[in-house]
Each structure stands twice: as structure tokens, then as C-alpha cells.
Amino acid sequence: MRRLPSLTALRAFECAARHAHFGRAAAELCVTDSAVSHQARQLEEQLGVVLFRRQGRQVRPNTCCAACNRRSS
């Protein structure tokens, strides 16, 4: 049986996708950049897909991520 993603990971995903930046997402969520990055990586591993293209401190949502983010809004 598959486990559902944690609410923390989903919040981090949504915020990082909206801001396209782990640092700005972290500031909004009142956590560290690395916490957001870690949650995003855990979600990617759990789902078995890459949600973000990482470019230094910036992240770009890939098409799968963008579609998921539109559905959640």
C-alpha cells in the first residue's frame, strides 16, 4: 500500500512551485532553504518523478509539476 505524501512536503512543493525559488518559499513557510529542498526531494522520491529543474538557488517547475500545481490552486 502506498503512503500518501506528507502535508509538509505538499506545502513546500506548492510554495516552491509558486515562487520558483526555495529561498522565497522558505521565507514564506518560516523554515530554512534546505528544509524546503529536502521536502521537495522527498516528495520527488516518493512519487518517482522529478518535479523541479534545479538551477543553483532557483528552481523551475517541470511540466508535471506545473500541471499538479494548477490542479491544487
C-alpha positions in Angstrom: 0.0 0.0 0.0 1.4 3.4 -1.0 1.7 6.1 1.6 0.3 9.5 1.0 2.8 12.4 0.8 3.2 14.4 4.0 1.3 17.7 4.2 4.5 19.4 5.0 6.1 18.1 1.7 3.0 19.2 -0.3 3.0 22.7 1.2 6.7 23.0 0.4 6.1 21.8 -3.1 3.2 24.2 -3.7 5.1 27.2 -2.3 8.4 26.4 -4.2 6.5 25.9 -7.4 4.6 29.2 -7.0 7.8 31.2 -6.2 10.2 29.2 -8.4 12.7 29.6 -5.6 13.4 27.6 -2.5 14.6 30.6 -0.5 11.4 32.6 -1.1 9.3 29.5 -0.3 11.3 29.0 2.9 10.8 32.6 3.9 7.0 32.3 3.4 6.9 29.0 5.3 9.2 30.2 8.1 11.7 27.4 7.6 15.2 27.1 6.1 16.0 26.8 2.4 17.4 23.3 3.0 14.2 22.2 4.7 12.2 23.2 1.6 14.7 21.5 -0.7 14.7 18.4 1.5 10.9 18.2 1.4 10.8 18.6 -2.3 13.4 15.9 -2.8 11.4 13.5 -0.5 8.2 14.2 -2.5 10.1 13.5 -5.8 11.4 10.2 -4.4 8.1 9.2 -3.0 6.2 10.0 -6.3 9.0 8.7 -8.5 9.1 11.8 -10.7 11.3 14.9 -10.9 9.2 17.9 -10.1 11.7 20.7 -10.4 14.7 21.5 -12.6 17.3 22.9 -10.2 19.4 25.8 -11.4 21.5 27.0 -8.5 19.2 28.5 -5.9 16.4 28.8 -8.4 14.0 26.0 -9.3 11.9 25.7 -12.4 8.8 23.6 -12.2 8.8 21.0 -15.0 5.6 20.2 -16.9 4.4 17.6 -14.4 5.0 20.0 -11.5 3.2 22.8 -13.3 0.2 20.6 -14.1 0.0 19.4 -10.4 0.3 23.0 -9.1 -2.5 24.2 -11.4 -4.8 21.5 -10.1 -4.0 22.3 -6.5 -4.9 26.0 -6.9 
